[in-house]
Amino acid sequence: MSTLYKGFGPRPPGLPLVGGKIDFTNGSGVQQMLALIGDAPLPPVEQTAAEPFVGLTADGKPIRDLFRLEDSGFDPRPATRAALEFLHVLSPDERARSTSAIDSSDWQLWTNAFLSYPEHGLRLQDLSAASRDAALAVMRASVSAVGFHRIRGAMRLNGELGEFLSAYLDTLTEWCYWFTLFGEPSTDKPWGWQLAGHHIDIHCFIIGRQMVLTPSFLGAEFKSDEIFGAHRSSALEFVHSLSATQIKRAVLYDSMAPGELPKALAGVVDGRHRAGAGQDNLVLPYEGLRGDSLSAGQKELLLRMLDPHIEALAGEAGAARRRQLAQHLDDSWFSWIGATTDDAPFYYKVHSPVILVEYDNHSGVFLDNDKPEPFHVHTIVRTPNGGDYGKDLLAQHYALHHAGK
């Protein structure tokens, strides 16, 4: 029997399962999820994926020439070797299902919920231990040690949540995640991978010595301090450095209570997130406190607040990304929702031409807390202006190497 977690327990009555399992092939899983979240709409994932890709913008007009093909210090050889070994250990049928084309719209088919569309790739839960370990090896070889620790931590906490609830034991598990390779693993040609499922949606695009690791969604409904402690502490350090005048500009709403926020900022699925699944072409105006109004010390704190969101990029690639963010600190915008006390739930957003970060504390989905709590965390990181999924870089690659074909 489940015990309480921080005073909260499983949200009754639970999903009506068929034969004790959610069936991902006939849509019943979606209906069961809808039973839990009420009339909240699911993200328009398929609709967005079918649209021409523009990318997230502040006004509907993407800024060009922000990103370029270059050597950012990423060594593609370990990830390429791991990806080829992953393909080698698969059966012929698994190998056929494990990959999508580099320019496939499958990149955009992801959601922090149970699938509302036909799955692609391979579900780790269905693989042999050797094949699953080979998939993990691809991730480990691609991202930093900290990044891999957080991905594995979110996977593990998903399983622990199912065990705590004593329910959804075929879906709230450590391995209920779809892994897909895109393109052909190569040290100089574009390829990548996606890990998608509940509380984890990671997109890794690799081209030569360069990597894009967005969109990236990571979350946990309980024990979130195990992987999000730095996100929270660095945000509080920055917001506590602001003057009263700066706070007035930055804080959009001083309460996280659903009844005190607009409906668009109090959804069951997305909470205050604006740039989650199905929002690849979102038009999101800047708001809050602009970076050019910060002192030098505050700018450094803002950059340190972004560090946990980008440190999955390993070594020199991470340093190159940090320099890019630093170049745009003056035209970065910071906004906050909620109280600024150490133990309060809150939301924050950092938005510039080259990054969008959202951190949010949610109310319960599987747990019965009706108000947001600090232990339920959702984060999203995007590269605006066409940078997500490496789309801008891929277009440049095609123009350089495949013009006229």
ABEGO torsion letter per residue (X at the ends): XBBBBGGBBBBOAEBBBBGGBBBAAAGAAAAAAAAAAEABBBBBAAAAAABBBAEBBAAGBBBBGABBBBBAGBBAAAAAAAAAAAAAABBAAAAAAABBBAABAAAABBBBBBBABBBBEBBAAABBAAAAAAAAAAAAAABBAAAAAAAAAAAAAAAAAAAAAGBGAAABBAABBBBBBBEBBBAABBBEBBBBEBGBBBBBBBBEABBBAOBBBBBBABGAAAAAAAAAAAAAAAAAABBAAAAAAABABABABAAABBAAAABAAAEABAABBGAAABBBBBBEBBAAABBAAAAAAAAAAAAAAAAABBEAAAAAAAAAAAAAAAABBBBBBEBABAABBBBBBBBBAABBBBBBBBBBAABABABBBAABBBBBBBBBGGABGGAAAAAAAAAAAABGX
